[in-house]
Amino acid sequence: MAIQLKIVSMNKHQLRVLILNLLEEKYDISHQLATDDKHLKYELGLDSLDILELCMDIEKETSINFNDAGIEGVGTVNDLIELSFERQ
């Protein structure tokens, strides 16, 4: 049985790296394309379900718990970084 360790607290740079890595791994969106100001839906092509799954992946990797709070207000990569930072 594998033990999965969760990161308890991350700074914004660490959250940015995590989110960019998830975008690249799951959606084949490069770090160069996924800049902070890019809109997840309109510029990067994610739909609402993709964003929800991305948030669930962040929860799996960290101690963050979104509880659906604020997810609907996420537009840009930076919005997701900020929400993740606030929800720690």
Contacts in CASP RR format, 6 or more apart in sequence:
PFRMAT RR
TARGET T0000
AUTHOR 0000-0000-0000
METHOD contacts of the structure
MODEL  1
MAIQLKIVSMNKHQLRVLILNLLEEKYDISHQLATDDKHLKYELGLDSLD
ILELCMDIEKETSINFNDAGIEGVGTVNDLIELSFERQ
6 61 0 8 1.000
6 62 0 8 1.000
6 63 0 8 1.000
7 14 0 8 1.000
7 61 0 8 1.000
7 62 0 8 1.000
7 63 0 8 1.000
8 62 0 8 1.000
8 63 0 8 1.000
9 63 0 8 1.000
9 88 0 8 1.000
10 18 0 8 1.000
10 62 0 8 1.000
10 84 0 8 1.000
10 85 0 8 1.000
10 88 0 8 1.000
11 85 0 8 1.000
12 81 0 8 1.000
12 82 0 8 1.000
12 85 0 8 1.000
15 81 0 8 1.000
15 84 0 8 1.000
15 85 0 8 1.000
16 36 0 8 1.000
16 77 0 8 1.000
16 81 0 8 1.000
18 58 0 8 1.000
18 61 0 8 1.000
18 62 0 8 1.000
19 34 0 8 1.000
19 54 0 8 1.000
19 58 0 8 1.000
19 77 0 8 1.000
19 80 0 8 1.000
19 81 0 8 1.000
19 84 0 8 1.000
20 31 0 8 1.000
20 34 0 8 1.000
20 77 0 8 1.000
22 54 0 8 1.000
22 57 0 8 1.000
22 58 0 8 1.000
22 61 0 8 1.000
23 29 0 8 1.000
23 34 0 8 1.000
23 44 0 8 1.000
23 54 0 8 1.000
23 77 0 8 1.000
24 30 0 8 1.000
24 31 0 8 1.000
24 34 0 8 1.000
26 53 0 8 1.000
26 54 0 8 1.000
26 57 0 8 1.000
27 44 0 8 1.000
27 46 0 8 1.000
27 50 0 8 1.000
29 44 0 8 1.000
33 44 0 8 1.000
34 44 0 8 1.000
34 77 0 8 1.000
35 77 0 8 1.000
36 76 0 8 1.000
36 77 0 8 1.000
36 78 0 8 1.000
36 81 0 8 1.000
37 76 0 8 1.000
37 77 0 8 1.000
37 78 0 8 1.000
38 44 0 8 1.000
38 76 0 8 1.000
38 77 0 8 1.000
39 75 0 8 1.000
39 76 0 8 1.000
40 46 0 8 1.000
40 50 0 8 1.000
40 51 0 8 1.000
40 54 0 8 1.000
40 74 0 8 1.000
40 75 0 8 1.000
40 76 0 8 1.000
40 77 0 8 1.000
40 80 0 8 1.000
41 47 0 8 1.000
41 48 0 8 1.000
41 51 0 8 1.000
41 75 0 8 1.000
44 77 0 8 1.000
46 54 0 8 1.000
51 71 0 8 1.000
51 74 0 8 1.000
51 80 0 8 1.000
52 71 0 8 1.000
54 80 0 8 1.000
55 66 0 8 1.000
55 71 0 8 1.000
55 74 0 8 1.000
55 80 0 8 1.000
58 64 0 8 1.000
58 66 0 8 1.000
58 84 0 8 1.000
59 65 0 8 1.000
59 66 0 8 1.000
62 84 0 8 1.000
62 88 0 8 1.000
63 88 0 8 1.000
64 84 0 8 1.000
64 87 0 8 1.000
64 88 0 8 1.000
65 87 0 8 1.000
66 83 0 8 1.000
66 87 0 8 1.000
69 87 0 8 1.000
70 83 0 8 1.000
71 83 0 8 1.000
73 79 0 8 1.000
73 83 0 8 1.000
74 80 0 8 1.000
74 83 0 8 1.000
END
